[in-house]
Amino acid sequence: MNHFVSKNGELFCEQVAVAGIAREVGTPFYLYSKATLIRHFQAFDSAFAGIDHLTCFAVKACSNIAILNLFAGLGGGADIVSGGELYRALAAGVDPQRIIYSGVGKTEQELHYALEAGILLFNVESAQELARLQEVAADKGVKAPVSFRVNPDVDPQTHAYISTGLAKNKFGIPIDEAFDLYVQATGMENIEVKGVSCHIGSQLTLISPFIESLRKVKTFVERLAAKGIGIDFIDLGGGVGITYDEEQPPHPRDYAAAIMKELQGFTATLILEPGRVIVGNAGILVTEVQYTKSNRRTGMKSDQDAGLVKKFVVVDAAMNDLARPSLYGAYHAIVPVVEEKGAGREVVDIVGPICETGDFLARDRELPRVEQGDLLAVMSAGAYGFSMSSNYNSRPRVAEVLVDGSHYAIIRRRETFESLIEGETIPSGAEE
Ligand SMILES: *Cc1c(COP(=O)(O)O)cnc(C)c1O
């Protein structure tokens, strides 16, 4: 359920007409619904009300500080994967004691920064990272709270690029090797062993892989207990999918119920790292049609000709603004912001202005006929949308807008040409 609804053929975000925002803010832009963000966070978080838990929003899914601040206000924490994300989380007012740090490649500076900030947990992903963390913590004279990210070797049955819990993926420590590392870590002066974590992938539409990996983690925690190593936190990662098209992901309620049932008898605090399921359907990307064109084989003229190869709708948003279609072949529903009554339908490719054939938002998509100047809404773009955007083709990154009831606020202003070259210099030319 989200608050992007069509009234008499016109798309609204809560009580605000999307077309009105486009007139004032310009296109393209990301648009988020505060009511939807709150609703999704609470639906997820309250599903676990039966047990001691902490919902750490995966910052990489949608990193704007206004949105992180919103979740912090609802009692949420943050799952971060870089020093930059730590900076954002702190700037957004997230309690450091609700921040956990994942990722395979934490640098020495990043470890320093996170220790300084006093975060809740480091999800350590290798023996070398553990050694480095011990060194940095010793240097500071503190104890680093550690959870190891184990790789349970479970197939999440999702897209290959977003599956992370298979032995062949770069993430985590094979569950068998992890045991020795725990034993080793308990003997380290500046390491405090606190938890076990795993994250098997993203956009999962089944509960069973989560349960399969949780069972492996449970067995592992029991093995550790037998060795006298107690665990305060069990972290199950993120990964619950959303509906982009026809997918039928589990409802958080059912997901939570299945997990809580498995965890009966365990006293550890459960940590969850949801990203997509909270923000995915709470944001859209709004873009304007620049041109429409048809490509035909040479010598063929009319629409009826067999020579018609493709119709293209060229819009002002591109793969640098929303990478998912190009990167994963991902599907996003696309709808006109204002639908003309009785408009015929046609099958088109919706493409951006970037000089790459891979620059498309949708291919062979049936859409009501649109014209130059029409607005289109790319739905379900709240997760891995703006946060994955880049400046490729020297395109300033777009604005982000947050609607709250009948008002909206720009939570990130559109970049300018000046911001594109900020930090660049032409060397004075002196050769040494
Ligand atoms: C990306 C990521 C998440 C969030 O995944 P979603 O599919 O967006 O819920 C959680 N934990 C870790 C370690 C991640 O890398």
The ligand as a MOL file (V3000), in Angstrom:
LIG
                    3D

  0  0  0     0  0            999 V3000
M  V30 BEGIN CTAB
M  V30 COUNTS 15 15 0 0 0
M  V30 BEGIN ATOM
M  V30 1 C 22.0680 -4.0750 0.7100 0
M  V30 2 C 22.0910 -4.6360 2.0650 0
M  V30 3 C 20.9390 -4.6720 2.8630 0
M  V30 4 C 19.5940 -4.1890 2.3720 0
M  V30 5 O 19.0360 -5.0360 1.4180 0
M  V30 6 P 17.5360 -4.8110 0.9070 0
M  V30 7 O 17.3460 -5.8690 -0.1090 0
M  V30 8 O 17.4420 -3.4540 0.3570 0
M  V30 9 O 16.6510 -4.9980 2.0880 0
M  V30 10 C 21.0520 -5.1440 4.1440 0
M  V30 11 N 22.2310 -5.5880 4.6400 0
M  V30 12 C 23.3600 -5.5820 3.9010 0
M  V30 13 C 24.6140 -6.0700 4.4980 0
M  V30 14 C 23.3280 -5.1270 2.5940 0
M  V30 15 O 24.4440 -5.1430 1.8600 0
M  V30 END ATOM
M  V30 BEGIN BOND
M  V30 1 1 1 2
M  V30 2 1 2 3
M  V30 3 2 2 14
M  V30 4 1 3 4
M  V30 5 2 3 10
M  V30 6 1 4 5
M  V30 7 1 5 6
M  V30 8 2 6 7
M  V30 9 1 6 8
M  V30 10 1 6 9
M  V30 11 1 10 11
M  V30 12 2 11 12
M  V30 13 1 12 13
M  V30 14 1 12 14
M  V30 15 1 14 15
M  V30 END BOND
M  V30 END CTAB
M  END
